Amino acid sequence: MSDDTITRRFGSWRKALVRARDSITEESISRDTLVATEEPTRKRAALSLRKRVFVLKRDHFACVRCGASGFGVRLEVHHRFPFAKGGSDHLTNLETLCYDCNRGQRDNVV
């Protein structure tokens, strides 16, 4: 899209970005997850950037176990119930953990 298109449609780039941010809702992400889980075979796919950002934003960009946040803290999106044991990528099964809290949490199922 060109600058003219953005300006005509939204008024400014800032307004377009605000509308894009506001379009990310739990319902729209859940709807995407429901469509993806209708496949007969489960294949491990990376979480979308959109879903990762939503989970981080929901958890206030802080580890839900120790509360670590800020510059230099590596945050990861963690499955509460492991995907390998039947867990889903639904938002209720995802949480934000720091690198230290998430280590040792890995499931050793091949």
C-alpha positions in Angstrom: 0.0 0.0 0.0 1.2 3.5 -0.7 1.1 6.4 1.7 -1.9 7.8 -0.1 -3.9 4.6 0.4 -3.1 4.6 4.1 -4.0 8.2 4.5 -7.3 7.8 2.6 -8.3 4.7 4.4 -7.2 5.4 8.0 -6.2 9.1 8.1 -2.6 8.5 9.1 0.0 5.7 9.6 -0.4 6.1 13.4 -4.2 5.5 13.1 -3.6 2.5 10.8 -1.2 0.9 13.4 -3.6 1.6 16.2 -6.4 -0.1 14.3 -4.1 -3.1 13.5 -3.1 -3.4 17.2 -6.7 -3.2 18.3 -7.7 -5.9 15.8 -5.8 -8.4 17.8 -8.3 -9.9 20.2 -8.5 -13.2 22.1 -11.5 -14.2 20.0 -9.8 -13.7 16.7 -6.7 -15.7 17.8 -8.9 -18.4 19.3 -10.8 -18.7 16.0 -7.5 -19.1 14.1 -6.5 -21.9 16.6 -9.8 -23.7 16.2 -9.4 -23.8 12.4 -5.9 -25.0 12.7 -6.7 -27.8 15.2 -9.4 -29.4 12.9 -6.6 -31.3 11.0 -6.7 -35.1 11.5 -3.0 -35.4 12.3 -1.2 -33.2 14.8 1.9 -31.5 13.4 4.1 -29.3 15.5 4.2 -25.8 14.1 5.8 -22.7 15.5 3.4 -20.3 17.3 2.6 -17.3 15.2 4.2 -14.0 16.1 0.8 -12.6 16.6 -0.1 -15.2 19.2 3.3 -14.8 20.9 2.9 -11.0 21.2 -0.7 -11.4 22.5 0.4 -13.8 25.3 3.3 -11.6 26.2 1.0 -8.5 26.3 -1.6 -10.4 28.3 1.0 -11.4 30.9 2.4 -7.8 31.0 5.8 -8.8 29.5 6.8 -10.5 32.8 7.4 -14.0 33.9 4.3 -15.4 35.6 6.3 -17.5 38.1 9.1 -15.2 39.3 7.9 -11.8 37.9 11.2 -11.1 36.0 10.8 -8.4 33.4 12.7 -5.6 31.8 15.9 -5.1 29.8 18.0 -8.2 29.5 15.4 -10.7 30.6 14.7 -13.4 28.0 11.0 -14.2 27.9 9.5 -17.3 26.3 6.0 -18.5 25.6 5.5 -21.8 27.5 2.8 -24.5 27.1 1.3 -25.3 30.5 0.3 -28.7 29.3 2.9 -30.0 26.8 2.0 -30.2 23.2 3.6 -33.7 23.0 1.1 -35.0 25.5 -2.0 -33.6 23.8 -1.8 -29.9 24.9 -3.0 -27.3 22.4 -1.8 -23.9 21.3 -4.9 -22.3 22.7 -4.4 -19.1 24.7 -5.5 -20.8 27.9 -2.6 -23.2 27.6 0.1 -20.6 27.0 1.9 -18.5 29.6 5.0 -16.2 29.7 8.1 -17.5 31.5 11.6 -16.2 31.7 14.4 -18.3 30.4 15.5 -19.5 33.8 12.0 -20.6 34.9 11.4 -22.4 31.6 14.6 -24.4 31.6 14.1 -27.9 32.9 10.4 -27.7 31.8 11.0 -29.5 28.5 9.2 -32.7 27.8 11.5 -35.5 26.9 8.9 -37.3 24.8 10.3 -37.9 21.3 
